[in-house]
Amino acid sequence: MKGLILAAGMGTRLLPLTLARPKCLVEAGGRPMMEYQLDSLRRADITECTIVVGYMADAVRNYFGSEYRGIRLSYVENTVYATTNNLYSLWLARRKFDDDIILLESDLVFDNRLLCELLKMDEPNVAVVDHFRPAMDGSLILAEGGVAKRMVLKSDQSSGFDYSRALKTVNIYRLSEETLVETIVPKMSEFLQEGRSDLYYEAVFASLIDSGRMSMAVMNTRNRKWAEIDTFEDLLDAEQMLAASPVT
């Protein structure tokens, strides 16, 4: 099992903080965001991680180097980060798909126990989810019997969408090497050949789930703490969460 963190984005919603540093180095609770993800991987006994960098790539490389607390780090660079989205960043990392991976985004702060519990799951592909609440935003999963039946992108949540059974994606996934190589990479390539490099990787997942080509189980956070930091409001909420209940 290896880690893969996507950290190429510009973090424009956190300006001016991201003028001088990439989003993943913005501090929450006195520490750069990405340290939380790396520490969670370390506590789950994962010793190798690839980071996809883009905006201010050298700042990330210089800060973390080739090793972080026993985790070997390697880097893949998305040089066209300004005009692409994380689907393209994930595709660029395809040569690293020689093992099962834990896929993370670099703006997450979460309870370390989530990854430990995720690794105990028997299913090869798992999405970490939480019960949807009105303040949440982004892709959703509709599940039955612990298995995703649909992934609904934000753009497909039209007026009148029924959120009563919706699960919010936490942007933490466990993906098998077989699924990555045989199913996800070909579908990403298909999207990119169609010029769809501006999409989120969830668009690929949603398509594969809808077509029945990929099975994905869900693991609920069960009230474990987590936060995704996109905006100043998110950052303040994360600071309050960390102050009230430090991530353990």
C-alpha positions, 0 to 999 in steps of 0.5 A: 500500500502506498500513499498518493497526495494531489497537491497541484492546485493554486488555492485561489480561494485562500488568497492572499495566503497562497500568494507566498506559499502553495495551498498545502503549506498553509497552516491549520492549527499551527502546521502545514495542511499536508503534514496531517496527511503524511502523519496519518499515512505514517501512523497507518504504517505506509512508508511510501508516498507520491505527491503530485505538485504543480503551483509553487512545486519547488516550495513543496519539494524543498519543504518536505524533501525526499523523506518525512518521518520515515515515509519515502517521498517522490514527486510528479509535477503537473506543469499545466496546473493552471489550465487542468484539474485533478483528473489530469494530476491523477493521470500524470501519476499513473506510472506510480500505480504499481501497488494499491494506493490511498488517494488523498487531497492535500487540503484535508485535516482528519482523525488519523484513525480513519486511515487505519480503519480504511486499511482494515476494509476487505473491499479493494476500492473504498470511498470514505464518506460522511452523512451529508449536511447542508453546509457541505459542498461537492461530490456525493455518493448514493449507496445501498448495502455499503456499496456506491450505486451512484456518484453525483458530481456537484454539477449534477445536483440540480434544483430539487435534488434529494439529499436525504440519503446522500453521503458526502465524499471526504476525498479519501479513497483506497484503490486497488492496483488492478482497478487503477491500471485496468479500469481507471487509467483507461477511462482517464485516458479516454476523458483526456483524449476528449479534451476533458482535462479540466474535470475532477477525477470524480467524473471518472469514478462516477462514469465507471460506477454508473456503467458497472465497471467499478465497484466501490464500497463506502466507509462512514467516518462514524463521527471521526473528525475531518475538514476540507479546507478550500476557503477562509471559512473552511480554515476557521472551521478547521482551526476551531475543530483542532482547538476543540478536539486535536486530531489524534 
